[in-house]
Amino acid sequence: MGERLVVPAPVTAAEPDPIDCRRCDAVCCRMSVTVMPDDNVPSYLLDTDEAGRTVMARNDEGWCAAIDPYHLRCTIYSQRPAICRQFDMGGDDCRLVRQDYRRQQHDLSTLFPSFQP
């Protein structure tokens, strides 16, 4: 008898991993956040960037100054800037920022084997 032809099943794209801010490194809180005139952010959390725009201040490690570093939560959640409100958890921008962060962490661990992200 002849050989039997086996046709592989079609490959389907896997569902993306579910994203939950409670299990994230809050990488979005390391991005530059432009504050708009209608935003009601406390002035002690504001800074001015090189272009003269009003932005959220950052701490010495590059985190948004409004984040609670122990719980990775926004301390002004109800007053956060509009751009933060529009940043959709699990949306395309969120996934791109997380992917870029993971790539940077991988690059660091490749260059410095003792580095633990």
Buried (B, 14 or more C-beta within 10 A) or exposed (E): EEEEEEEEEEEEEEEEEEBEBEEBEBBBBBBEBBBEEEBEBEEEBBEEEEEEEBBBBBEEEEBBBBBEEEEBBBBBEEBBBBBBEEBEEBEEEBBEBBEEBEEEBEEEEEEEEEEEE
